[in-house]
Amino acid sequence: MTRILLDPTSERAPAERTRLPRPASLAGRTVGLLDISKPRGDVFLDRLAELLADGGAQVKRYSKPTFTRPAPVDLRHEISQQCEVVIEALAD
């Protein structure tokens, strides 16, 4: 199956990135939940955190200062050092 991913950053020459394999299970893994600071994203992530914890994952929460800009470099670095999997919340 061919999948086309659209880049919402509007880069003129987007970087090619190889997708990492998905883990078979999230049990025992550290999952980062990134709230991009759109309305009600936290509501979605609250419920997702409960479900992940019930499934045996350790959950860490993060949030961007604003949804209008990319996450700061320091935040991205922190997430990459502390988490094995990241889920971003987009909501309105």
C-alpha positions in Angstrom: 0.0 0.0 0.0 1.4 3.4 -1.0 0.9 6.2 1.5 1.4 9.9 0.8 2.2 12.1 3.8 1.5 15.8 3.4 3.9 18.2 5.2 1.9 21.0 6.9 5.0 23.2 7.3 4.9 24.3 3.7 8.6 23.7 3.2 9.7 24.3 -0.3 12.2 21.4 -0.2 11.0 19.1 2.6 13.6 16.8 4.2 13.3 13.1 3.5 12.8 11.2 6.7 12.7 7.4 7.1 9.8 6.3 9.3 10.9 4.3 12.3 9.2 0.9 12.8 6.2 1.0 15.2 6.6 -1.0 18.4 4.4 -4.1 18.6 3.1 -2.9 22.0 3.3 0.2 24.2 3.3 -1.8 27.4 6.5 -1.0 29.3 7.4 1.9 27.0 7.7 5.6 27.8 5.1 7.5 25.7 5.3 11.3 25.4 2.0 13.1 24.9 2.6 16.5 23.3 -0.2 19.1 23.6 0.2 21.6 20.9 -1.9 24.1 22.9 -5.0 24.1 20.7 -8.4 24.2 22.5 -9.5 20.8 24.0 -6.3 19.0 23.1 -5.7 18.5 26.8 -9.1 16.8 27.1 -8.1 14.3 24.4 -4.7 13.7 26.0 -6.1 13.3 29.5 -8.2 10.3 28.2 -5.4 8.9 26.1 -3.0 9.1 29.1 -5.5 7.0 31.1 -5.8 4.4 28.4 -2.1 4.2 27.9 -1.4 3.9 31.6 -4.0 1.1 31.8 -2.2 -0.7 29.0 1.1 -0.6 31.0 2.8 2.4 29.4 4.6 5.1 31.3 3.2 8.5 30.2 5.0 11.8 30.2 3.2 15.1 29.3 4.5 18.0 27.4 3.0 21.1 25.9 4.1 23.7 23.3 3.8 27.3 24.4 1.7 28.1 21.3 0.2 26.1 18.4 1.3 28.8 15.9 5.0 27.8 16.0 7.0 24.6 16.0 8.0 23.2 19.4 11.1 24.9 20.8 14.4 23.0 20.2 14.9 22.4 23.9 11.4 20.8 24.2 12.0 18.6 21.2 15.4 17.5 22.7 13.8 16.8 26.1 11.1 14.7 24.5 13.6 12.7 22.4 15.7 11.9 25.4 12.9 10.9 27.7 10.4 9.1 25.4 10.4 6.1 23.1 7.1 7.0 21.4 5.4 10.4 21.0 1.8 11.2 20.3 0.8 14.8 19.4 -2.7 16.1 20.1 -4.5 18.2 17.5 -7.9 19.3 18.5 -10.4 22.2 18.4 
